[in-house]
């Protein structure tokens, strides 16, 4: 990747945009942080000490945070800084992939990525997204430049960062096999160097190399009000006027993408297959699940913009480059406006996380004895700040919960496992299914409420529990 003025500009714009989001932290990020805290405390890479379950969705990111902590650094803060840098580098790598004599097209694509609300927020809020997407783009760059062993290593690291990078691995390996008409042994060897050691260690320790959270998320939301519908997923790209504009350019760019040859095609194929996986998974689609779609989607939008301008250049008395710059500026400006709108929404959400979730965790830390169990559906802030033994109602770190979802009876978890404390938000579908049952009123009593701007969480204790 060549370091020029444009690359530096893209990097700076991306870093500055992401730094505004550093004060915000996703609830799920604290699930990873608790794994890291246990690792540093000598309890192993687990959520609950003594329970060999990997609930962190990114083994690579979790281990990197552990390394930061082992160096006596604040792994929460520096982990977010790491992902901000990774997110900014992702935009530079995208520019390098596309900059094959098409500087304006590559620049617009990279700047759209630098200001993408999805990529910006999810690169700065404590999740592994920035690292994961960067590794995927580095794999594509290695493929474009015919670096087969490096390609395999990058794919292996990407899968270790997030298992859904396996979709990109299948695309690249399939495309490479089709182009060369032979098995890509060099790339497979590079992947094996990364994945085989992890598989051996994880299988010996956890019984599986796949994070349990991945298995749980494929199961627990099916058939519940939390399942994201096909219409909801697709509306993500057309729900606002600026998104309609971007998607219109991306649609036109898709019709032009077939002209491109070689490895760059995987960048355009990737978002469609990833979107297809989201549509068929029948789970709850969190905002950061869309992040792998964004580099290819934004590149297609830039491609559509460039092609439209070139096709209309003879109808307007304006030079092509001037018109292109004006339209690109409008598109980038709408992305910046969307970014500001997202910032305002997340600032409000962070106030709720600090006023409710964090405070619940701190309260439980003061009132829950060490040997007692807390059942909760949100285990990020609550688990990290309480340090209590948590039973996860969504099954991300508690495999014993999953059979209840297979029987479509998740409300029976509290009845059968008899936790000492129960924490639920009134919005949660489990709330109505559980707290109004006769046995619940007999066994549990409400002891504390946490509220902020309409969000209400309730804490119950088992009757007879002095907490």
C-alpha positions in Angstrom: 0.0 0.0 0.0 1.6 3.2 -1.2 1.6 6.2 1.2 0.6 9.3 -0.7 -1.3 12.5 0.2 -4.6 11.0 -0.6 -4.0 8.0 1.6 -3.0 10.3 4.5 -6.1 12.4 4.0 -8.4 9.4 4.1 -6.7 8.1 7.2 -7.0 11.4 9.0 -10.6 11.9 8.1 -11.4 8.3 9.3 -9.6 8.7 12.5 -11.1 12.0 13.4 -14.6 10.8 12.7 -14.1 7.7 14.8 -12.6 9.6 17.8 -15.9 11.3 18.4 -17.4 7.9 19.2 -14.8 6.8 21.7 -16.9 7.8 24.7 -19.6 5.3 23.7 -19.3 1.5 24.4 -21.6 -1.3 23.2 -23.1 -3.5 25.9 -21.7 -6.6 24.1 -18.2 -5.2 24.3 -18.2 -5.7 28.1 -18.8 -9.4 27.5 -15.4 -9.5 25.9 -13.9 -7.3 28.6 -15.1 -9.7 31.3 -13.3 -12.5 29.5 -10.2 -10.4 29.4 -10.4 -9.5 33.1 -10.8 -13.2 34.0 -7.8 -14.1 31.8 -5.6 -11.5 33.5 -6.8 -12.6 36.9 -5.7 -16.2 36.1 -9.2 -17.6 35.7 -8.8 -18.5 32.1 -10.4 -17.0 28.9 -14.0 -17.4 30.3 -16.9 -15.3 31.3 -17.6 -17.1 34.6 -14.6 -18.4 36.5 -14.6 -22.2 36.5 -16.9 -22.5 33.5 -15.0 -23.4 30.3 -17.3 -21.6 27.8 -16.0 -19.0 25.3 -18.8 -16.4 25.1 -16.6 -13.8 23.4 -17.3 -13.7 19.7 -13.8 -12.8 18.6 -11.0 -14.9 20.1 -8.3 -12.8 18.3 -9.6 -9.5 19.6 -10.0 -10.9 23.1 -6.4 -12.2 23.1 -5.1 -8.9 21.8 -6.9 -7.1 24.6 -5.4 -9.6 27.0 -1.9 -8.7 25.7 -2.6 -5.0 26.2 -3.7 -5.8 29.8 -0.6 -7.9 30.4 1.5 -4.9 29.4 -0.2 -2.9 32.2 -2.3 -0.9 29.8 -6.0 0.0 30.2 -7.2 -2.7 27.7 -10.7 -1.1 27.4 -9.4 2.3 26.3 -6.4 1.1 24.2 -8.5 -1.7 22.7 -10.9 1.0 21.4 -8.0 3.0 20.1 -6.6 -0.1 18.3 -10.0 -0.6 16.6 -10.2 3.1 15.6 -6.8 2.8 13.9 -7.9 -0.5 12.3 -11.1 1.2 11.1 -9.1 4.1 9.5 -6.6 1.7 7.9 -9.6 -0.2 6.5 -10.5 2.9 4.4 -6.8 3.2 3.2 -6.7 -0.5 2.2 -10.0 0.0 0.3 -8.4 2.9 -1.5 -5.4 0.7 -2.4 -7.6 -2.1 -3.7 -9.6 0.2 -6.0 -6.8 2.6 -7.0 -5.9 1.0 -10.3 -5.8 4.1 -12.5 -9.2 5.3 -11.1 -8.2 7.7 -8.4 -11.5 9.6 -8.1 -13.5 6.3 -7.9 -11.1 4.9 -5.2 -11.0 8.2 -3.3 -14.8 8.5 -3.2 -15.2 4.9 -2.1 -12.6 5.4 0.7 -14.1 8.6 1.9 -17.6 7.1 2.0 -16.1 4.3 4.2 -14.3 6.9 6.3 -17.6 8.6 7.1 -19.9 5.6 7.1 -22.1 5.8 10.2 -22.0 2.0 10.5 -18.3 1.5 10.1 -17.4 4.6 12.2 -19.5 3.8 15.2 -18.8 0.1 15.3 -15.0 0.7 14.9 -14.9 2.9 18.0 -17.4 1.4 20.5 -15.4 -1.5 21.9 -16.3 -4.3 19.5 -13.9 -6.2 17.2 -15.5 -4.7 14.0 -12.6 -2.4 13.1 -10.1 -5.3 13.4 -12.3 -7.8 11.6 -13.2 -5.7 8.6 -9.5 -4.6 8.2 -8.3 -8.2 8.1 -11.0 -9.0 5.5 -9.9 -6.1 3.3 -6.2 -7.0 3.7 -7.1 -10.5 2.5 -8.8 -9.0 -0.6 -5.7 -6.8 -1.2 -3.4 -9.8 -0.9 -5.7 -11.6 -3.4 -5.7 -8.7 -5.9 -1.9 -8.6 -5.7 -1.4 -12.4 -6.0 0.1 -12.9 -2.5 -1.3 -16.4 -1.9 0.3 -17.3 1.4 -0.4 -13.9 2.8 -3.9 -14.2 1.6 -4.4 -17.4 3.6 -2.9 -15.9 6.7 -5.1 -12.9 6.5 -8.2 -15.1 5.9 -7.2 -17.2 8.9 -6.8 -14.1 11.1 -10.1 -12.7 9.9 -12.0 -15.9 10.8 -10.3 -15.8 14.2 -11.5 -12.2 14.6 -15.1 -13.1 13.5 -16.3 -16.4 12.3 -18.5 -14.8 9.7 -15.4 -13.9 7.7 -15.6 -17.5 6.6 -18.1 -16.2 4.0 -15.4 -14.1 2.4 -12.9 -17.0 2.7 -15.3 -19.2 0.7 -15.8 -16.5 -1.9 -12.1 -15.9 -2.4 -11.0 -19.6 -2.4 -13.9 -20.5 -4.7 -13.0 -17.6 -7.1 -9.3 -18.4 -7.0 -10.0 -22.1 -7.7 -12.3 -21.2 -10.6 -9.8 -18.8 -12.1 -6.7 -21.0 -11.8 -8.5 -24.4 -12.2 -6.6 -25.9 -9.3 -6.8 -26.2 -5.5 -5.3 -23.1 -3.9 -2.8 -25.0 -1.7 -0.7 -21.9 -0.8 -3.7 -20.0 0.5 -5.1 -23.0 2.4 -1.6 -23.5 4.0 -1.6 -19.9 5.2 -5.0 -20.4 6.7 -3.9 -23.6 8.4 -0.9 -21.9 10.0 -3.4 -19.6 11.9 -6.4 -21.8 12.4 -5.0 -25.2 13.3 -3.2 -24.1 16.5 -6.3 -22.3 17.7 -8.5 -25.3 16.8 -6.3 -27.7 18.8 -6.1 -25.5 21.9 -9.7 -24.4 21.9 -11.0 -28.0 21.3 -8.9 -29.2 24.2 -10.0 -26.4 26.5 -13.6 -25.6 25.5 -14.6 -28.7 23.5 -15.1 -26.6 20.3 -13.1 -24.0 18.4 -16.3 -22.0 17.6 -17.3 -19.4 20.2 -20.4 -20.5 22.0 -21.9 -17.1 21.5 -22.1 -17.8 17.7 -24.0 -21.0 18.3 -26.4 -19.3 20.7 -27.2 -16.4 18.4 -28.2 -18.8 15.7 -30.7 -20.4 17.9 -32.2 -18.2 20.7 -33.9 -15.5 18.6 -35.7 -17.8 16.2 -39.4 -17.5 16.5 -39.2 -14.8 19.1 -40.2 -11.1 18.8 -36.5 -10.4 18.7 -36.0 -12.1 15.3 -35.2 -9.5 12.6 -37.5 -9.9 9.6 -36.4 -9.9 6.0 -38.2 -6.5 5.5 -36.4 -5.0 8.5 -33.0 -6.2 7.2 -33.6 -4.8 3.7 -35.1 -1.6 5.0 -31.8 -0.8 6.6 -30.6 0.3 3.1 -33.6 2.3 2.1 -35.3 3.6 5.3 -34.1 7.3 4.9 -33.7 9.5 1.8 -29.9 9.5 2.0 -29.9 5.8 2.2 -32.2 5.6 -0.8 -29.8 7.8 -2.8 -26.8 5.7 -1.8 -28.6 2.4 -2.6 -29.7 3.8 -6.0 -26.0 4.5 -6.9 -25.0 1.0 -5.5 -27.7 -0.6 -7.6 -26.4 1.1 -10.7 -22.9 0.3 -9.8 -23.8 -3.4 -9.5 -24.9 -3.4 -13.1 -21.5 -2.0 -14.1 -19.4 -4.2 -11.7 -19.3 -7.2 -14.1 -16.8 -5.3 -16.3 -14.1 -5.6 -13.6 -11.9 -8.6 -13.8 -9.6 -10.4 -11.4 -9.6 -10.4 -7.6 -11.5 -7.1 -7.2 -14.7 -9.0 -8.1 -14.7 -10.6 -4.6 -15.2 -7.2 -3.1 -18.4 -6.8 -5.0 -19.7 -10.3 -4.4 -19.0 -10.3 -0.7 -21.8 -7.9 0.4 -24.4 -9.9 -1.4 -23.5 -13.2 0.1 -23.1 -11.7 3.5 -26.5 -10.1 3.2 -27.9 -13.5 2.1 -26.5 -15.1 5.2 -28.2 -12.5 7.4 -31.5 -13.1 5.6 -31.4 -16.8 6.1 -30.0 -16.9 9.6 -33.4 -16.0 11.2 -31.8 -14.3 14.2 -31.6 -10.9 15.6 -29.4 -8.7 13.3 -27.4 -6.2 15.3 -26.2 -3.1 13.7 -22.6 -4.3 13.5 -23.6 -7.4 11.6 -23.9 -5.1 8.5 -20.4 -3.8 8.8 -18.8 -6.4 6.5 -21.3 -5.4 3.8 -20.3 -1.8 3.8 -16.9 -1.7 2.0 -18.3 -3.5 -1.1 -21.6 -1.7 -0.9 -20.0 1.8 -0.7 -17.6 0.9 -3.5 -20.5 -0.1 -5.7 -22.2 3.2 -4.8 -19.1 5.1 -5.9 -18.8 3.0 -9.0 -22.4 3.8 -9.9 -21.8 7.5 -9.3 -18.8 7.6 -11.5 -20.5 5.7 -14.3 -23.6 7.9 -14.2 -21.5 11.1 -14.5 -19.6 9.7 -17.5 -22.8 8.7 -19.2 -24.3 12.2 -18.8 -21.2 14.2 -19.6 -22.3 14.9 -23.2 -25.7 16.2 -22.1 -24.4 18.8 -19.7 -22.1 21.7 -20.4 -19.8 20.8 -17.6 -16.5 18.9 -17.5 -16.8 15.3 -16.2 -14.4 15.7 -13.3 -16.1 18.9 -12.1 -19.5 17.3 -12.1 -18.2 14.2 -10.5 -16.6 16.2 -7.7 -19.8 18.1 -7.1 -22.0 14.9 -6.9 -19.4 13.1 -4.8 -19.3 16.0 -2.4 -23.1 15.8 -2.0 -22.9 12.1 -1.4 -20.1 12.5 1.2 -22.0 15.4 2.8 -25.1 13.2 3.3 -22.9 10.5 4.8 -21.5 13.1 7.3 -25.0 14.2 8.1 -26.0 10.6 8.8 -22.9 10.3 11.0 -24.0 13.3 13.1 -27.5 11.9 13.4 -26.1 8.5 14.6 -23.9 10.3 17.1 -26.9 12.0 18.7 -28.8 8.7 19.0 -25.8 6.9 20.5 -25.2 9.7 23.0 -28.7 9.2 24.3 -28.3 5.4 24.3 -25.0 5.7 26.3 -26.8 7.8 28.9 -29.2 4.9 29.4 -26.3 2.3 29.6 -24.5 4.4 32.2 -27.6 5.3 34.2 -29.2 1.8 34.2 -27.0 -1.1 33.1 -23.8 0.1 34.7 -25.7 1.1 37.9 -27.3 -2.4 38.1 -23.9 -4.0 37.9 -22.5 -1.8 40.6 -25.5 -2.4 42.8 -25.3 -6.2 42.4 -21.6 -6.0 43.2 -22.6 -4.6 46.6 -25.6 -6.8 47.3 -25.0 -10.2 45.7 -22.9 -12.6 47.8 -20.0 -14.4 45.9 -21.7 -17.8 45.8 -25.1 -16.6 44.5 -26.3 -16.5 40.8 -27.8 -13.7 38.9 -30.0 -14.5 35.9 -30.0 -11.7 33.3 -30.7 -11.2 29.6 -28.2 -8.3 29.2 -24.8 -9.4 30.5 -22.4 -6.8 29.3 -22.3 -3.9 31.7 -24.2 -5.8 34.3 -21.7 -8.7 34.4 -18.5 -6.6 34.1 -19.3 -4.2 36.8 -20.9 -6.7 39.2 -18.3 -9.4 38.9 -21.1 -11.8 40.0 -21.7 -15.3 38.6 -24.2 -14.7 35.8 -26.6 -17.1 34.2 -27.2 -15.7 30.7 -30.8 -15.9 29.7 -29.8 -15.5 26.1 -27.4 -18.4 26.3 -24.3 -16.6 25.0 -22.2 -17.9 27.9 -24.6 -20.4 29.4 -25.0 -23.6 27.2 -27.5 -25.0 29.7 -30.1 -22.4 28.7 -30.2 -23.4 25.0 -32.4 -26.5 25.4 -35.2 -24.2 26.6 -35.1 -22.3 23.4 -35.2 -25.5 21.4 -38.5 -26.3 23.3 -39.6 -22.7 22.8 -39.9 -22.4 26.6 -37.2 -19.8 27.6 -39.4 -18.5 30.4 -38.9 -21.8 32.3 -35.2 -21.1 32.8 -36.0 -19.0 36.0 -38.4 -21.6 37.3 -36.1 -24.6 36.9 -32.7 -23.1 37.7 -33.9 -20.9 40.6 -31.3 -18.1 40.5 -30.8 -15.9 43.5 -31.4 -12.7 41.6 -33.2 -11.9 38.3 -32.7 -8.8 36.2 -35.0 -7.9 33.3 -35.9 -4.9 31.3 -39.7 -4.2 31.0 -39.3 -4.1 27.2 -37.9 -7.6 27.0 -40.2 -10.3 25.5 -39.1 -12.5 28.5 -40.6 -10.0 30.9 -44.3 -10.7 30.1 -43.7 -14.4 29.6 -42.1 -14.8 33.1 -42.9 -12.3 35.8 -46.7 -12.6 35.7 -46.7 -16.4 36.2 -48.1 -17.7 39.5 -44.9 -19.5 40.5 -42.8 -16.4 39.9 -44.9 -14.3 42.3 -44.6 -17.0 44.9 -40.8 -17.4 44.6 -39.5 -13.9 43.9 -39.9 -10.4 45.2 -39.1 -7.1 43.5 -36.3 -5.3 45.4 -35.0 -2.6 43.1 -35.9 -0.6 40.0 -33.6 1.3 37.7 -35.1 3.9 35.3 -33.9 6.4 32.7 -35.9 8.3 30.2 -38.5 5.5 29.8 -36.2 2.6 30.1 -37.1 0.5 33.1 -35.1 -2.5 34.5 -36.3 -4.5 37.5 -34.3 -6.6 40.0 -35.9 -9.4 41.8 -34.5 -11.6 44.6 -35.5 -15.0 45.7 -37.8 -14.8 48.7 -35.8 -15.5 51.8 -32.7 -14.1 50.2 -31.4 -11.3 52.4 -30.2 -9.3 49.3 
